[in-house]
Amino acid sequence: MLRILTVDATLTDTTDEQTISLAESVNSNGSAYSQPILKAKVEVIVGGTERLLLTEKGQGIYALPSTFKLQPGVNYKLVFSKADGTQYESAEDQVTKVPEIIGVHDEFKVAGIERGNNYFDPGNYIYLDTQDPANAKNNYLWTWKLWERQNVCATCYNGRYFLNPAPARCREERAFAGQTFDYFCPGDCWDILASKDLNVFTDIYSNGQPINNRLIAKIPYYNVRGALIEIKQQSISPAAYRYFKLLADQVQNNGSLVDTPPAALIGNIKNVNNPNESIAGFFMVASVRTVRYWIDRKGAEGKNVNPIGLLDHPLSPEPMGNDLTRPPFAQCVASQTRTPSRPNGWLN
């Protein structure tokens, strides 16, 4: 059994809540899963002296105070200890400036996203333009988040959806073994999807030149009605660039970022008393520029292609029966991957 401590620790100058995630990736008998690390003491050291204690929020997530703001020219360092007393610390990092995103555009491709066995899904390629500053070494990391309107709020396997007893949920029933039922949302609901691939770039050969038509995302043609994408452009340190470039080369050739990271990949976080422990993850502070872009999907018109939808199976509602107490809908429950709240920038 292989266990690797994984640390997701990027602090930014956005107004978003600043959190750090601690987990243990376990690979046992060919299956990989992640366990959150609970009851850790997590601190960020500011300027070498000030210590900020993070608040545990559950599921291995620890949050900085809401008053926290990154300052240019100041060193930041992560230190934490697990419940068993094992201590860890990161290297120091500083904010580096990041240029504005000048523009975003998209292109619809009928055979845009390979699904395997020489089969392709239609999709939109999303590109951006920016201007790399002259007389400075810059390294970039791009990520994105996507909102898609969702009509199905629950899928139940081997059973049905029940509102009572609370919380509402799917329950297995012997009479419905082998069956799948989908339940529509009662109102507005959006799924939230996030980038899984790493997209990094260094200006070592193009310092001061425009960065044009940088491919940021390949978004499947889920819906006819359009979607909203948020793109984040981060400026990262040379050490962070080397780490994420190596991670991209290793992981994206062998799976996705949700797989257990390779044991040989070493970030900037170490066990204070056992430097030989392999730790996946990198502590960094980053300046971020964010834009939201509406994907209207008009490029699909006249191409004789159908949206693939957000479900991984054909739609299968529960048949109407004589039991009038059956719920016709399932709740749209807010989470990291779903929201009933209309996103800022949604156009239809």
Secondary structure as a PSIPRED ss2 file (coil, helix, strand):
# PSIPRED VFORMAT (PSIPRED V4.0)

   1 M C   1.000  0.000  0.000
   2 L E   0.000  0.000  1.000
   3 R E   0.000  0.000  1.000
   4 I E   0.000  0.000  1.000
   5 L E   0.000  0.000  1.000
   6 T E   0.000  0.000  1.000
   7 V E   0.000  0.000  1.000
   8 D E   0.000  0.000  1.000
   9 A E   0.000  0.000  1.000
  10 T E   0.000  0.000  1.000
  11 L E   0.000  0.000  1.000
  12 T E   0.000  0.000  1.000
  13 D C   1.000  0.000  0.000
  14 T C   1.000  0.000  0.000
  15 T C   1.000  0.000  0.000
  16 D C   1.000  0.000  0.000
  17 E C   1.000  0.000  0.000
  18 Q C   1.000  0.000  0.000
  19 T E   0.000  0.000  1.000
  20 I E   0.000  0.000  1.000
  21 S E   0.000  0.000  1.000
  22 L E   0.000  0.000  1.000
  23 A E   0.000  0.000  1.000
  24 E E   0.000  0.000  1.000
  25 S E   0.000  0.000  1.000
  26 V E   0.000  0.000  1.000
  27 N E   0.000  0.000  1.000
  28 S E   0.000  0.000  1.000
  29 N C   1.000  0.000  0.000
  30 G C   1.000  0.000  0.000
  31 S E   0.000  0.000  1.000
  32 A E   0.000  0.000  1.000
  33 Y E   0.000  0.000  1.000
  34 S E   0.000  0.000  1.000
  35 Q E   0.000  0.000  1.000
  36 P E   0.000  0.000  1.000
  37 I C   1.000  0.000  0.000
  38 L C   1.000  0.000  0.000
  39 K C   1.000  0.000  0.000
  40 A C   1.000  0.000  0.000
  41 K E   0.000  0.000  1.000
  42 V E   0.000  0.000  1.000
  43 E E   0.000  0.000  1.000
  44 V E   0.000  0.000  1.000
  45 I E   0.000  0.000  1.000
  46 V E   0.000  0.000  1.000
  47 G C   1.000  0.000  0.000
  48 G C   1.000  0.000  0.000
  49 T C   1.000  0.000  0.000
  50 E E   0.000  0.000  1.000
  51 R E   0.000  0.000  1.000
  52 L E   0.000  0.000  1.000
  53 L E   0.000  0.000  1.000
  54 L C   1.000  0.000  0.000
  55 T E   0.000  0.000  1.000
  56 E E   0.000  0.000  1.000
  57 K E   0.000  0.000  1.000
  58 G E   0.000  0.000  1.000
  59 Q C   1.000  0.000  0.000
  60 G C   1.000  0.000  0.000
  61 I E   0.000  0.000  1.000
  62 Y E   0.000  0.000  1.000
  63 A E   0.000  0.000  1.000
  64 L C   1.000  0.000  0.000
  65 P C   1.000  0.000  0.000
  66 S C   1.000  0.000  0.000
  67 T C   1.000  0.000  0.000
  68 F C   1.000  0.000  0.000
  69 K C   1.000  0.000  0.000
  70 L C   1.000  0.000  0.000
  71 Q C   1.000  0.000  0.000
  72 P C   1.000  0.000  0.000
  73 G C   1.000  0.000  0.000
  74 V C   1.000  0.000  0.000
  75 N C   1.000  0.000  0.000
  76 Y E   0.000  0.000  1.000
  77 K E   0.000  0.000  1.000
  78 L E   0.000  0.000  1.000
  79 V E   0.000  0.000  1.000
  80 F E   0.000  0.000  1.000
  81 S E   0.000  0.000  1.000
  82 K C   1.000  0.000  0.000
  83 A C   1.000  0.000  0.000
  84 D C   1.000  0.000  0.000
  85 G C   1.000  0.000  0.000
  86 T C   1.000  0.000  0.000
  87 Q E   0.000  0.000  1.000
  88 Y E   0.000  0.000  1.000
  89 E E   0.000  0.000  1.000
  90 S E   0.000  0.000  1.000
  91 A C   1.000  0.000  0.000
  92 E C   1.000  0.000  0.000
  93 D E   0.000  0.000  1.000
  94 Q C   1.000  0.000  0.000
  95 V C   1.000  0.000  0.000
  96 T C   1.000  0.000  0.000
  97 K C   1.000  0.000  0.000
  98 V C   1.000  0.000  0.000
  99 P C   1.000  0.000  0.000
 100 E C   1.000  0.000  0.000
 101 I E   0.000  0.000  1.000
 102 I E   0.000  0.000  1.000
 103 G E   0.000  0.000  1.000
 104 V E   0.000  0.000  1.000
 105 H E   0.000  0.000  1.000
 106 D E   0.000  0.000  1.000
 107 E E   0.000  0.000  1.000
 108 F E   0.000  0.000  1.000
 109 K E   0.000  0.000  1.000
 110 V E   0.000  0.000  1.000
 111 A E   0.000  0.000  1.000
 112 G E   0.000  0.000  1.000
 113 I E   0.000  0.000  1.000
 114 E E   0.000  0.000  1.000
 115 R E   0.000  0.000  1.000
 116 G E   0.000  0.000  1.000
 117 N C   1.000  0.000  0.000
 118 N C   1.000  0.000  0.000
 119 Y E   0.000  0.000  1.000
 120 F E   0.000  0.000  1.000
 121 D E   0.000  0.000  1.000
 122 P E   0.000  0.000  1.000
 123 G E   0.000  0.000  1.000
 124 N E   0.000  0.000  1.000
 125 Y E   0.000  0.000  1.000
 126 I E   0.000  0.000  1.000
 127 Y E   0.000  0.000  1.000
 128 L E   0.000  0.000  1.000
 129 D E   0.000  0.000  1.000
 130 T E   0.000  0.000  1.000
 131 Q E   0.000  0.000  1.000
 132 D C   1.000  0.000  0.000
 133 P C   1.000  0.000  0.000
 134 A C   1.000  0.000  0.000
 135 N C   1.000  0.000  0.000
 136 A C   1.000  0.000  0.000
 137 K C   1.000  0.000  0.000
 138 N C   1.000  0.000  0.000
 139 N E   0.000  0.000  1.000
 140 Y E   0.000  0.000  1.000
 141 L E   0.000  0.000  1.000
 142 W E   0.000  0.000  1.000
 143 T E   0.000  0.000  1.000
 144 W E   0.000  0.000  1.000
 145 K E   0.000  0.000  1.000
 146 L E   0.000  0.000  1.000
 147 W E   0.000  0.000  1.000
 148 E E   0.000  0.000  1.000
 149 R E   0.000  0.000  1.000
 150 Q C   1.000  0.000  0.000
 151 N C   1.000  0.000  0.000
 152 V E   0.000  0.000  1.000
 153 C E   0.000  0.000  1.000
 154 A E   0.000  0.000  1.000
 155 T E   0.000  0.000  1.000
 156 C E   0.000  0.000  1.000
 157 Y E   0.000  0.000  1.000
 158 N C   1.000  0.000  0.000
 159 G E   0.000  0.000  1.000
 160 R E   0.000  0.000  1.000
 161 Y E   0.000  0.000  1.000
 162 F E   0.000  0.000  1.000
 163 L C   1.000  0.000  0.000
 164 N C   1.000  0.000  0.000
 165 P C   1.000  0.000  0.000
 166 A C   1.000  0.000  0.000
 167 P C   1.000  0.000  0.000
 168 A C   1.000  0.000  0.000
 169 R E   0.000  0.000  1.000
 170 C E   0.000  0.000  1.000
 171 R E   0.000  0.000  1.000
 172 E E   0.000  0.000  1.000
 173 E C   1.000  0.000  0.000
 174 R H   0.000  1.000  0.000
 175 A H   0.000  1.000  0.000
 176 F H   0.000  1.000  0.000
 177 A C   1.000  0.000  0.000
 178 G C   1.000  0.000  0.000
 179 Q C   1.000  0.000  0.000
 180 T E   0.000  0.000  1.000
 181 F E   0.000  0.000  1.000
 182 D E   0.000  0.000  1.000
 183 Y E   0.000  0.000  1.000
 184 F E   0.000  0.000  1.000
 185 C C   1.000  0.000  0.000
 186 P C   1.000  0.000  0.000
 187 G C   1.000  0.000  0.000
 188 D C   1.000  0.000  0.000
 189 C C   1.000  0.000  0.000
 190 W E   0.000  0.000  1.000
 191 D E   0.000  0.000  1.000
 192 I E   0.000  0.000  1.000
 193 L E   0.000  0.000  1.000
 194 A E   0.000  0.000  1.000
 195 S C   1.000  0.000  0.000
 196 K C   1.000  0.000  0.000
 197 D C   1.000  0.000  0.000
 198 L C   1.000  0.000  0.000
 199 N E   0.000  0.000  1.000
 200 V E   0.000  0.000  1.000
 201 F E   0.000  0.000  1.000
 202 T E   0.000  0.000  1.000
 203 D C   1.000  0.000  0.000
 204 I C   1.000  0.000  0.000
 205 Y C   1.000  0.000  0.000
 206 S C   1.000  0.000  0.000
 207 N C   1.000  0.000  0.000
 208 G C   1.000  0.000  0.000
 209 Q C   1.000  0.000  0.000
 210 P E   0.000  0.000  1.000
 211 I E   0.000  0.000  1.000
 212 N E   0.000  0.000  1.000
 213 N E   0.000  0.000  1.000
 214 R E   0.000  0.000  1.000
 215 L E   0.000  0.000  1.000
 216 I E   0.000  0.000  1.000
 217 A E   0.000  0.000  1.000
 218 K E   0.000  0.000  1.000
 219 I E   0.000  0.000  1.000
 220 P E   0.000  0.000  1.000
 221 Y C   1.000  0.000  0.000
 222 Y C   1.000  0.000  0.000
 223 N C   1.000  0.000  0.000
 224 V C   1.000  0.000  0.000
 225 R C   1.000  0.000  0.000
 226 G C   1.000  0.000  0.000
 227 A E   0.000  0.000  1.000
 228 L E   0.000  0.000  1.000
 229 I E   0.000  0.000  1.000
 230 E E   0.000  0.000  1.000
 231 I E   0.000  0.000  1.000
 232 K E   0.000  0.000  1.000
 233 Q E   0.000  0.000  1.000
 234 Q E   0.000  0.000  1.000
 235 S E   0.000  0.000  1.000
 236 I E   0.000  0.000  1.000
 237 S C   1.000  0.000  0.000
 238 P H   0.000  1.000  0.000
 239 A H   0.000  1.000  0.000
 240 A H   0.000  1.000  0.000
 241 Y H   0.000  1.000  0.000
 242 R H   0.000  1.000  0.000
 243 Y H   0.000  1.000  0.000
 244 F H   0.000  1.000  0.000
 245 K H   0.000  1.000  0.000
 246 L H   0.000  1.000  0.000
 247 L H   0.000  1.000  0.000
 248 A H   0.000  1.000  0.000
 249 D H   0.000  1.000  0.000
 250 Q H   0.000  1.000  0.000
 251 V H   0.000  1.000  0.000
 252 Q C   1.000  0.000  0.000
 253 N C   1.000  0.000  0.000
 254 N C   1.000  0.000  0.000
 255 G C   1.000  0.000  0.000
 256 S C   1.000  0.000  0.000
 257 L C   1.000  0.000  0.000
 258 V C   1.000  0.000  0.000
 259 D C   1.000  0.000  0.000
 260 T C   1.000  0.000  0.000
 261 P C   1.000  0.000  0.000
 262 P C   1.000  0.000  0.000
 263 A C   1.000  0.000  0.000
 264 A C   1.000  0.000  0.000
 265 L C   1.000  0.000  0.000
 266 I C   1.000  0.000  0.000
 267 G C   1.000  0.000  0.000
 268 N C   1.000  0.000  0.000
 269 I E   0.000  0.000  1.000
 270 K E   0.000  0.000  1.000
 271 N E   0.000  0.000  1.000
 272 V C   1.000  0.000  0.000
 273 N C   1.000  0.000  0.000
 274 N C   1.000  0.000  0.000
 275 P C   1.000  0.000  0.000
 276 N C   1.000  0.000  0.000
 277 E C   1.000  0.000  0.000
 278 S C   1.000  0.000  0.000
 279 I E   0.000  0.000  1.000
 280 A E   0.000  0.000  1.000
 281 G E   0.000  0.000  1.000
 282 F E   0.000  0.000  1.000
 283 F E   0.000  0.000  1.000
 284 M E   0.000  0.000  1.000
 285 V E   0.000  0.000  1.000
 286 A E   0.000  0.000  1.000
 287 S E   0.000  0.000  1.000
 288 V E   0.000  0.000  1.000
 289 R E   0.000  0.000  1.000
 290 T E   0.000  0.000  1.000
 291 V E   0.000  0.000  1.000
 292 R E   0.000  0.000  1.000
 293 Y E   0.000  0.000  1.000
 294 W E   0.000  0.000  1.000
 295 I E   0.000  0.000  1.000
 296 D C   1.000  0.000  0.000
 297 R C   1.000  0.000  0.000
 298 K H   0.000  1.000  0.000
 299 G H   0.000  1.000  0.000
 300 A H   0.000  1.000  0.000
 301 E C   1.000  0.000  0.000
 302 G C   1.000  0.000  0.000
 303 K C   1.000  0.000  0.000
 304 N C   1.000  0.000  0.000
 305 V C   1.000  0.000  0.000
 306 N C   1.000  0.000  0.000
 307 P C   1.000  0.000  0.000
 308 I C   1.000  0.000  0.000
 309 G C   1.000  0.000  0.000
 310 L C   1.000  0.000  0.000
 311 L C   1.000  0.000  0.000
 312 D C   1.000  0.000  0.000
 313 H C   1.000  0.000  0.000
 314 P C   1.000  0.000  0.000
 315 L C   1.000  0.000  0.000
 316 S C   1.000  0.000  0.000
 317 P E   0.000  0.000  1.000
 318 E C   1.000  0.000  0.000
 319 P C   1.000  0.000  0.000
 320 M C   1.000  0.000  0.000
 321 G C   1.000  0.000  0.000
 322 N C   1.000  0.000  0.000
 323 D C   1.000  0.000  0.000
 324 L C   1.000  0.000  0.000
 325 T C   1.000  0.000  0.000
 326 R C   1.000  0.000  0.000
 327 P C   1.000  0.000  0.000
 328 P C   1.000  0.000  0.000
 329 F E   0.000  0.000  1.000
 330 A C   1.000  0.000  0.000
 331 Q C   1.000  0.000  0.000
 332 C C   1.000  0.000  0.000
 333 V C   1.000  0.000  0.000
 334 A C   1.000  0.000  0.000
 335 S E   0.000  0.000  1.000
 336 Q C   1.000  0.000  0.000
 337 T C   1.000  0.000  0.000
 338 R E   0.000  0.000  1.000
 339 T E   0.000  0.000  1.000
 340 P C   1.000  0.000  0.000
 341 S C   1.000  0.000  0.000
 342 R C   1.000  0.000  0.000
 343 P C   1.000  0.000  0.000
 344 N C   1.000  0.000  0.000
 345 G C   1.000  0.000  0.000
 346 W C   1.000  0.000  0.000
 347 L C   1.000  0.000  0.000
 348 N C   1.000  0.000  0.000
